[in-house]
Amino acid sequence: MLRAQRQRRDLMKGLSKFMVVICALALGSFFPVTAMGAPKKKTPPPPAIAKLAWLAGSWRLEKNSQVVDEQWMVPAGGVMLGMQRTLERGKVREFAFLQIREGPGGSLFFVRQVSGQKEAAFQSKTLTDTAVVFLNQLQDFPQTISYTLQPDGSMVAAEEGTGADGQPKRIEIAYRRIGG
């Protein structure tokens, strides 16, 4: 009887060592290790919205009796939040709540609600390190909204499309950065 117990114990020890080796091999295939012993990590590409970090901050246009301010928060959580206010002779003429957010597949969307109007969404058409163009062809004016960082650090925001009269229309706002 003792002999049978020893044989089972030896068999169990052998199986235990075998299982440890099998587990180590299996884990090694799930968690590759570099020569230095640290786990390999694939660095995901930065989200597309990170390319728009230059947009964050406060921007202003002062022309005649009109002041247009636009402010953007830094990209975080896949979203940039912004707002715009237009003053004419010291009174609010128009305001807008703005956001740029990542959508399905990583594409970017510009969403705005102007002075209590219905919200409108535009999908990114072009994105570079210094410019972004958003498009919504189902929208009345504008169908295109763009932001372009200029070499001197200023920014041009533009709205384009077909006006109410059926003619092509473009509105540009040449902002300069204000504040810190």
N, C-alpha and C positions, 0 to 999 in steps of 0.2 A: 504494500500500500504506500509506504514511504517513497518507494522508487517511482511509482506512478505520479505522486504529488510533485516530486522533483522534476520529472519530465514535463509535466504541465507548466510548472513555474518557469523552467528554462524555455519552453515553447512560448509562453506569454512574454518573457523578456525579449526573445527574438522578434516576436510580432510587434512589440512596443517599439523596438529600435527601427524595424521596417516601416512602421506607421510614421515615426518621426521623420525619416528620410523622405517618404512619400509626401508628407505635409510640407516639408521644407522645399521640395521641388515644385509642388503646386503653388505655394505662396510666391516662390521666386518668379514664376511665370506671370503672376498677377501684379507683383511689385518689383519691377526690374531694379537692380542696384548697379550703380556705376562702380568704376574701379576704386573710387575713394570711399565707397560704402554708403553714400547718400542716395536716397531714392531719386530716380529720374523723374523730372517734371516737364511736361510739355507746357510751354508758356503760350497761353491763348493770345491771339492778336488783340490789340486794344480795341474796344468798341468804336464804331464809326463816330459816335458822338464826341469822343475824345478829341477828334480833329477840330472841333468847334470851340475848344477852350479859349481861343483868342477873342471870341465874342463876349465872354463874361466881363461884366463891369458896367460902367455908366457911360452913355453916349448922348451927345446933344447937338442939335442944329438950332442956331439963332439966326433968323432972317426977318428983316423988317419988324413987324410987331408980333411975330410968331416964334414960339419956342417949342421944339419937339425933343422930349427926353425919352430915352429907351434904356432899360436896365435888364441885365441878364445875370442869373446865378451861374456858378461854375457847374459843369456836368457832374452829376452824382446820381447813382441808382438808375442810370439809363435815361435821365431826364435833365433838361435845362428849363428853368422857369424864368419868364420875363414879363415885363409890363412896359407900356408906352403911354405917354400923355402928351397931348398937343394943347398948348395954351395960345390964345389969341387975345392980345391986349390984356393979358393977365387973367383971363377967364378960361376955364377948361372948355375946349371945343370938342375934343374927342379923347377917348382912352381905349386901351386894349389890354387884355390878358393873353399872354403868349406862352407857348411851350414847344420845345423840340424834344421828341421822345423816340426811343428805339421801338420799332414795330417788329412784326414777324420777320424772321430771317435776317434781322439786324438792320433793315432799312430804316431810314429816319423819316419822321413825320413832323411837320410844322402845323400846330393847331393854334387858332386865334379866335378870340371873341371880341369884337369891336363894339364899344358903346352900347351894350345890351342887345346887339344883333345876334342872330343865330351863329353858333360855332361853325367854323370852316376848317377842314383839314387838307393839307397839301403833302404829297409824297416827294422825297428827295429824288431829283433827276440827276444832279451832278454834285459831287463832293470832292474838294481838293483841300490842301493845307491852308488855303487862304480864301476859299469861296464855297458857297453852297447855293444850289438852286432847287426850289420846291415847285411842284406843278400840281394843279387840279383843273383839268379842262372842263369839268362839269360846273365849275364855279362861274358866277357872273364876274364882273371885274373885281379883283385881278385873278388871272389864271396862273400867273407865275409870280413868286416872291423870291428874291435873292439877297444875299448878304456877301459883300466882297471887301476883304481887308486890303487897304491900299499900302503901297511901299512906305509912305510917310507915317503910317500908324492910324490914319483915319479910316473910316468905313463908309461904304456906299450901300444903302438898302434900297431896293428897287421893287416896284410893283408894276407888272406888265399884263397886257391882255387887250381884249376888245372892249371898248367903251360902250356906253348906252347908245351912242349914235352909230355903232357898228364900225367905227374907225379904230385903228391901233392906238393904244394909249400907254404911256410910260410915266411913272412918277418916281423921281429919285430923291432920296434924302441923304445928303452928304454930312455924316456925323463926324464929330471929333470926340475923342475920349476925354472924360472929365473925372475929377477926383483922383484918388490914389491909385 
